[in-house]
């Protein structure tokens, strides 16, 4: 077996070392072949204390003999402008042209107002 290389950084955790858990890999069955596959089940309030709240997205990194679970940072909400552009992308070509013309009219009026002042 080749040695594993890990670039993990040592950090001080808010969770005490007494929060260590010892579990076993269990087996689950697949359908329709009923093959046994490895399964790991984690549950408990200690997950919440460690920042793993229900519904959060996880990033999973797998190495030989090591699995690292990290809570993904929530995606920033798209601005109102970006949301509008996503809606406009789904419009027909004719309606997209109308939207561009409308934006041009608004931008032209805004430019005219700033030129006058």
Secondary structure, DSSP 8 states (H G I E B T S, - for coil): -------------SS-GGG------EEEE-TTT--EEEE----SHHHHHTT--TT--EEEEEETTEEEEEE--------HHHHHHHHHHTS-HHHHHHHHHHHHHHHHHHHHHHHH-
